[in-house]
Amino acid sequence: MSEILGIYDFNSAPFDWGPNYKLPDIPETDLVIYEMNVRSFTADESSGLDPEIRGSYLGVISKIPHLLELGVNAVELLPVFEFDELEFQRHPNPRDHLVSTFL
């Protein structure tokens, strides 16, 4: 059996974003969601960031103006935990059969 590493905390109070925060008022139909991995998004020198902040949350924050220029209004960080970025280069992706190729 696999070990449960964490569960959702239903008992704690919601995070307090501060008195000046208000929820975004963007209809779901207008969302432009950019899915990214924090490290991969800014790790390369082509990101134009200082090497000290490449591949970090601070690097992502620094690129917010770029994302806004692209029209992105929501970011989904996937995954937010450490993982093997080269896994599918060494082992075949078991979901490859789900990808359609159009010529």
N, C-alpha and C positions, 0 to 999 in steps of 0.2 A: 504494500500500500504506500501511496505517496504521502509525504509529510505536509501538513498544512502550514505554510509559512506566514500567513497573515489572513486577517479577515477584515471586513468593513466595520468600522466603528460607528454603531448606531446610537451610542449613548452620549458621546461628547457633543458639546455645543458647536454649531457651524463656525468655520474660520471667520475671524473678524478682519475684514479688509480695510477697516478704518472709517471714520465718519464721512469722508468725501467720496467714497466709492459708491457707484450706482451700477446695477446690472446693465449690460449692453442691451440695447433695444433693437436687435437685428432679427427680422423674421427668418425662420428656418430656410425658407425658399431663397433668401438672399445671402446665405452663408457661403463663403469661399474658404474652405478648410484646407490648410496645408499640413500634411502629416510629415513629421520629421523625427530624426534621431538627433539629440543634442550634439553629440560629438561629431557625427558625420556632416552635419549642416555647416559647421564652421571650422573644421579641423584643417582643411587644405589652405595653402597660402593664397589661393585664388579668392578666398573670402575677403581678403584685404584687411584682415584684422591683425593686431599685434600678436605675436606668437604666445605671449603670456595669457591671452584670453581665448585663443582658438580652442574649439572643442568643449567649451564650457557654457554654463547658463548665461554668464556675463556676455559671452560671444553672441548667443542668440538674442539677448536684449539689444546688443549693439546693431543687430541686423533688422530690427523692427522697421525702421524707415524703408529699407529695401522691400520687405514683405508688403508694407502698405502701398508702395509704388506698384507692386504686382497686382494689387486689388485684394490681397488676402485680408480677411477680417476675423479669422479664427485659426488657432494653431493647436494641433494635437501632437503631443510628444509621445512617440512610440519607439521602442520601449524606454522607460525612464530608469531601468535597472541595467547593470552590467551584462553584456552578452557577447557572444563570439561573432563579430561582424563578417568573418570569412567562412563561417560554417557552410554555407551553400556553395562556396567555391571549391571546398574539399569534398563535400558529400552532395549527391544529387538532391534537389528539392523534391520532397514527396508530393508536392502540389503542382509540379510542372505539367501534369496531364490536364490541369484545369485551365491552362493558358491557351488561348486561341491565337493562331498565327494567320494573318491575312496577307496575301501576296498581291 
